[in-house]
Amino acid sequence: MNRKFNITLAGLTMIGFLVASCGEKMLQEKTINAKNIQITGESSDYIKVVDGEYTLKVVEDNIIFPVKFELTKKCKGKGKQEIGNLSLNPLDKSGYVIPDIGTDFSPETLSDWDKIKDLLRGEVGKTTTINFKWNYFSREDMQARIMKDIENFEITRADFTESSSDESTSSYSDNDSNSNQEWDEVLDNYEKYVDEYISFLKKANSGDASAIEKYPSLMEKAQEFEESLTQAQDDNSLTATQIKRMAKIQNKMLNAIN
């Protein structure tokens, strides 16, 4: 689960600033009939998508897609109680992934990730509904294409990761607790920065000239976070939970690029 910064934060910030937005009228809601949905990844032996009708909706800059999962096999043993990645790909009428949409659908909130974890730790037959979200700020052309072309979907990257309950047995000792708390604070600040950047991006895409004034300081912050977090990964300074949290924040940043 040790992800590197394949695209630098500074680069992401610049890309988000430079790429222009464009609009297109779109469907605001669509219902599709799902049956025998394919799941790829280690957890495919344990969960399935419940057959039925599913409705996706456009909510501001987002497409929200609730999907119902069922536990089909009991998960046993430590380290296989939590899914580290989970993506939803929209498919067209030919069964192909709709191309050039920027990013996959992913669970919307931390609460949705908790629902996945609780499902895997439950009894066979238990169900839960996960909200997946697609967000590519101000790219209504992409949103319109998804809403128009989607006829089915698939679940991918449903792979297990080390569960948080196992962290007490990891390589981090009590002497590292203060350091880990410091990295929690860094991640808190990193998430605040991403939220600040997303707010800036919305203003910039809406033509607010005052947003330009914040661009130099955002670039400087991006470079600082990039250096410190990359070094933390190289030094194995982050716990499994911190690495997962950093990946989620980074994904939030990626979703904001248009």
LOLUM-554206 format. One record per residue (C-alpha): x, y, z; residue number from 1; residue in three letters. Coordinates in steps of 0.05 Angstrom, whole numbers, plus 5000, padded with zeros to 4 digits. Layout:
X | Y | Z | NUM | ALA .
...
END
This chain:
5000 | 5000 | 5000 | 1 | MET .
5062 | 5044 | 4999 | 2 | ASN .
5044 | 5093 | 4944 | 3 | ARG .
5094 | 5143 | 4917 | 4 | LYS .
5078 | 5211 | 4889 | 5 | PHE .
5075 | 5192 | 4815 | 6 | ASN .
5052 | 5263 | 4800 | 7 | ILE .
5081 | 5318 | 4844 | 8 | THR .
5035 | 5361 | 4886 | 9 | LEU .
5064 | 5423 | 4853 | 10 | ALA .
5051 | 5391 | 4785 | 11 | GLY .
4980 | 5375 | 4804 | 12 | LEU .
4968 | 5446 | 4827 | 13 | THR .
4996 | 5474 | 4762 | 14 | MET .
4955 | 5425 | 4720 | 15 | ILE .
4892 | 5443 | 4757 | 16 | GLY .
4906 | 5517 | 4747 | 17 | PHE .
4923 | 5513 | 4673 | 18 | LEU .
4869 | 5467 | 4646 | 19 | VAL .
4806 | 5505 | 4626 | 20 | ALA .
4736 | 5482 | 4641 | 21 | SER .
4680 | 5473 | 4592 | 22 | CYS .
4606 | 5460 | 4601 | 23 | GLY .
4554 | 5416 | 4569 | 24 | GLU .
4482 | 5403 | 4587 | 25 | LYS .
4473 | 5333 | 4616 | 26 | MET .
4425 | 5283 | 4645 | 27 | LEU .
4418 | 5296 | 4720 | 28 | GLN .
4396 | 5225 | 4737 | 29 | GLU .
4398 | 5157 | 4705 | 30 | LYS .
4377 | 5087 | 4726 | 31 | THR .
4411 | 5024 | 4701 | 32 | ILE .
4395 | 4950 | 4711 | 33 | ASN .
4455 | 4914 | 4740 | 34 | ALA .
4464 | 4838 | 4739 | 35 | LYS .
4524 | 4793 | 4752 | 36 | ASN .
4570 | 4853 | 4762 | 37 | ILE .
4643 | 4834 | 4755 | 38 | GLN .
4690 | 4846 | 4814 | 39 | ILE .
4765 | 4841 | 4806 | 40 | THR .
4813 | 4836 | 4864 | 41 | GLY .
4826 | 4792 | 4925 | 42 | GLU .
4759 | 4807 | 4958 | 43 | SER .
4720 | 4782 | 4898 | 44 | SER .
4714 | 4715 | 4933 | 45 | ASP .
4679 | 4748 | 4992 | 46 | TYR .
4633 | 4802 | 4965 | 47 | ILE .
4585 | 4812 | 4907 | 48 | LYS .
4542 | 4868 | 4880 | 49 | VAL .
4469 | 4854 | 4892 | 50 | VAL .
4430 | 4850 | 4826 | 51 | ASP .
4379 | 4905 | 4816 | 52 | GLY .
4366 | 4976 | 4792 | 53 | GLU .
4416 | 5029 | 4810 | 54 | TYR .
4407 | 5104 | 4801 | 55 | THR .
4465 | 5152 | 4794 | 56 | LEU .
4455 | 5227 | 4803 | 57 | LYS .
4492 | 5291 | 4788 | 58 | VAL .
4503 | 5332 | 4851 | 59 | VAL .
4539 | 5397 | 4837 | 60 | GLU .
4609 | 5377 | 4812 | 61 | ASP .
4598 | 5304 | 4830 | 62 | ASN .
4564 | 5241 | 4804 | 63 | ILE .
4540 | 5199 | 4863 | 64 | ILE .
4528 | 5125 | 4851 | 65 | PHE .
4502 | 5082 | 4909 | 66 | PRO .
4518 | 5008 | 4902 | 67 | VAL .
4493 | 4951 | 4947 | 68 | LYS .
4543 | 4897 | 4966 | 69 | PHE .
4532 | 4830 | 4999 | 70 | GLU .
4581 | 4786 | 5039 | 71 | LEU .
4582 | 4718 | 5006 | 72 | THR .
4638 | 4685 | 5045 | 73 | LYS .
4664 | 4695 | 5116 | 74 | LYS .
4732 | 4729 | 5120 | 75 | CYS .
4779 | 4693 | 5167 | 76 | LYS .
4848 | 4710 | 5194 | 77 | GLY .
4883 | 4776 | 5209 | 78 | LYS .
4905 | 4822 | 5155 | 79 | GLY .
4846 | 4806 | 5110 | 80 | LYS .
4792 | 4847 | 5143 | 81 | GLN .
4799 | 4912 | 5105 | 82 | GLU .
4799 | 4932 | 5032 | 83 | ILE .
4854 | 4981 | 5014 | 84 | GLY .
4828 | 5001 | 4945 | 85 | ASN .
4760 | 4999 | 4912 | 86 | LEU .
4741 | 5030 | 4845 | 87 | SER .
4679 | 5031 | 4801 | 88 | LEU .
4687 | 5037 | 4726 | 89 | ASN .
4627 | 5059 | 4684 | 90 | PRO .
4615 | 5015 | 4623 | 91 | LEU .
4581 | 5033 | 4558 | 92 | ASP .
4530 | 4991 | 4521 | 93 | LYS .
4586 | 4950 | 4489 | 94 | SER .
4614 | 4932 | 4558 | 95 | GLY .
4676 | 4976 | 4551 | 96 | TYR .
4700 | 5026 | 4603 | 97 | VAL .
4679 | 5096 | 4582 | 98 | ILE .
4745 | 5128 | 4561 | 99 | PRO .
4779 | 5193 | 4580 | 100 | ASP .
4738 | 5209 | 4642 | 101 | ILE .
4798 | 5229 | 4684 | 102 | GLY .
4788 | 5185 | 4746 | 103 | THR .
4748 | 5125 | 4769 | 104 | ASP .
4690 | 5127 | 4818 | 105 | PHE .
4714 | 5115 | 4890 | 106 | SER .
4678 | 5109 | 4958 | 107 | PRO .
4653 | 5179 | 4975 | 108 | GLU .
4670 | 5186 | 5048 | 109 | THR .
4708 | 5154 | 5105 | 110 | LEU .
4641 | 5129 | 5129 | 111 | SER .
4634 | 5089 | 5065 | 112 | ASP .
4702 | 5058 | 5077 | 113 | TRP .
4680 | 5040 | 5147 | 114 | ASP .
4618 | 5006 | 5118 | 115 | LYS .
4663 | 4963 | 5074 | 116 | ILE .
4705 | 4943 | 5134 | 117 | LYS .
4643 | 4926 | 5176 | 118 | ASP .
4615 | 4885 | 5118 | 119 | LEU .
4677 | 4842 | 5114 | 120 | LEU .
4676 | 4830 | 5189 | 121 | ARG .
4602 | 4812 | 5188 | 122 | GLY .
4563 | 4748 | 5175 | 123 | GLU .
4549 | 4717 | 5107 | 124 | VAL .
4488 | 4749 | 5076 | 125 | GLY .
4500 | 4817 | 5107 | 126 | LYS .
4491 | 4875 | 5059 | 127 | THR .
4511 | 4948 | 5058 | 128 | THR .
4504 | 5006 | 5008 | 129 | THR .
4567 | 5044 | 4989 | 130 | ILE .
4563 | 5112 | 4956 | 131 | ASN .
4614 | 5118 | 4900 | 132 | PHE .
4633 | 5188 | 4876 | 133 | LYS .
4662 | 5215 | 4811 | 134 | TRP .
4689 | 5285 | 4814 | 135 | ASN .
4728 | 5322 | 4761 | 136 | TYR .
4715 | 5395 | 4778 | 137 | PHE .
4682 | 5437 | 4724 | 138 | SER .
4689 | 5384 | 4670 | 139 | ARG .
4615 | 5380 | 4652 | 140 | GLU .
4634 | 5351 | 4585 | 141 | ASP .
4661 | 5289 | 4619 | 142 | MET .
4601 | 5286 | 4667 | 143 | GLN .
4553 | 5291 | 4608 | 144 | ALA .
4589 | 5234 | 4572 | 145 | ARG .
4586 | 5189 | 4633 | 146 | ILE .
4512 | 5203 | 4645 | 147 | MET .
4496 | 5192 | 4571 | 148 | LYS .
4537 | 5130 | 4557 | 149 | ASP .
4536 | 5090 | 4622 | 150 | ILE .
4496 | 5025 | 4615 | 151 | GLU .
4532 | 4981 | 4665 | 152 | ASN .
4592 | 4981 | 4712 | 153 | PHE .
4647 | 4939 | 4742 | 154 | GLU .
4683 | 4939 | 4809 | 155 | ILE .
4759 | 4937 | 4806 | 156 | THR .
4821 | 4939 | 4851 | 157 | ARG .
4781 | 4906 | 4908 | 158 | ALA .
4845 | 4884 | 4943 | 159 | ASP .
4858 | 4871 | 5016 | 160 | PHE .
4906 | 4910 | 5059 | 161 | THR .
4932 | 4901 | 5130 | 162 | GLU .
4875 | 4917 | 5177 | 163 | SER .
4883 | 4973 | 5228 | 164 | SER .
4873 | 4923 | 5284 | 165 | SER .
4939 | 4891 | 5265 | 166 | ASP .
4980 | 4955 | 5272 | 167 | GLU .
4997 | 4939 | 5344 | 168 | SER .
5039 | 4882 | 5317 | 169 | THR .
5073 | 4922 | 5263 | 170 | SER .
5146 | 4945 | 5263 | 171 | SER .
5130 | 5011 | 5298 | 172 | TYR .
5150 | 5014 | 5371 | 173 | SER .
5124 | 5057 | 5429 | 174 | ASP .
5186 | 5101 | 5419 | 175 | ASN .
5157 | 5121 | 5352 | 176 | ASP .
5090 | 5145 | 5380 | 177 | SER .
5110 | 5218 | 5386 | 178 | ASN .
5137 | 5217 | 5315 | 179 | SER .
5074 | 5185 | 5290 | 180 | ASN .
5032 | 5238 | 5324 | 181 | GLN .
5074 | 5291 | 5289 | 182 | GLU .
5059 | 5259 | 5222 | 183 | TRP .
4985 | 5259 | 5240 | 184 | ASP .
4991 | 5334 | 5247 | 185 | GLU .
5027 | 5339 | 5180 | 186 | VAL .
4971 | 5299 | 5148 | 187 | LEU .
4919 | 5344 | 5181 | 188 | ASP .
4954 | 5405 | 5151 | 189 | ASN .
4961 | 5369 | 5084 | 190 | TYR .
4886 | 5357 | 5081 | 191 | GLU .
4873 | 5430 | 5099 | 192 | LYS .
4918 | 5450 | 5042 | 193 | TYR .
4881 | 5405 | 4993 | 194 | VAL .
4814 | 5435 | 5015 | 195 | ASP .
4844 | 5504 | 5006 | 196 | GLU .
4869 | 5486 | 4937 | 197 | TYR .
4801 | 5457 | 4916 | 198 | ILE .
4768 | 5522 | 4938 | 199 | SER .
4819 | 5561 | 4897 | 200 | PHE .
4808 | 5517 | 4836 | 201 | LEU .
4733 | 5528 | 4838 | 202 | LYS .
4743 | 5603 | 4840 | 203 | LYS .
4795 | 5602 | 4785 | 204 | ALA .
4750 | 5560 | 4740 | 205 | ASN .
4692 | 5607 | 4752 | 206 | SER .
4734 | 5666 | 4728 | 207 | GLY .
4748 | 5697 | 4796 | 208 | ASP .
4811 | 5739 | 4783 | 209 | ALA .
4825 | 5746 | 4857 | 210 | SER .
4842 | 5672 | 4860 | 211 | ALA .
4906 | 5684 | 4820 | 212 | ILE .
4937 | 5721 | 4880 | 213 | GLU .
4937 | 5656 | 4920 | 214 | LYS .
4971 | 5615 | 4867 | 215 | TYR .
5045 | 5628 | 4886 | 216 | PRO .
5032 | 5611 | 4959 | 217 | SER .
4995 | 5547 | 4940 | 218 | LEU .
5053 | 5526 | 4896 | 219 | MET .
5102 | 5537 | 4953 | 220 | GLU .
5059 | 5496 | 5001 | 221 | LYS .
5053 | 5441 | 4950 | 222 | ALA .
5128 | 5435 | 4943 | 223 | GLN .
5137 | 5433 | 5019 | 224 | GLU .
5086 | 5377 | 5028 | 225 | PHE .
5114 | 5339 | 4970 | 226 | GLU .
5185 | 5339 | 4999 | 227 | GLU .
5165 | 5321 | 5070 | 228 | SER .
5115 | 5266 | 5054 | 229 | LEU .
5158 | 5234 | 5001 | 230 | THR .
5216 | 5233 | 5050 | 231 | GLN .
5171 | 5202 | 5103 | 232 | ALA .
5153 | 5146 | 5055 | 233 | GLN .
5225 | 5134 | 5036 | 234 | ASP .
5244 | 5130 | 5110 | 235 | ASP .
5185 | 5085 | 5127 | 236 | ASN .
5163 | 5137 | 5179 | 237 | SER .
5088 | 5128 | 5167 | 238 | LEU .
5043 | 5075 | 5196 | 239 | THR .
4997 | 5034 | 5151 | 240 | ALA .
4938 | 5077 | 5172 | 241 | THR .
4977 | 5141 | 5157 | 242 | GLN .
4997 | 5116 | 5088 | 243 | ILE .
4925 | 5099 | 5073 | 244 | LYS .
4901 | 5167 | 5097 | 245 | ARG .
4954 | 5202 | 5054 | 246 | MET .
4932 | 5162 | 4993 | 247 | ALA .
4860 | 5183 | 5005 | 248 | LYS .
4879 | 5256 | 5011 | 249 | ILE .
4921 | 5251 | 4948 | 250 | GLN .
4862 | 5220 | 4912 | 251 | ASN .
4820 | 5279 | 4934 | 252 | LYS .
4873 | 5323 | 4902 | 253 | MET .
4873 | 5282 | 4838 | 254 | LEU .
4797 | 5286 | 4834 | 255 | ASN .
4802 | 5362 | 4835 | 256 | ALA .
4846 | 5366 | 4773 | 257 | ILE .
4807 | 5383 | 4710 | 258 | ASN .
END
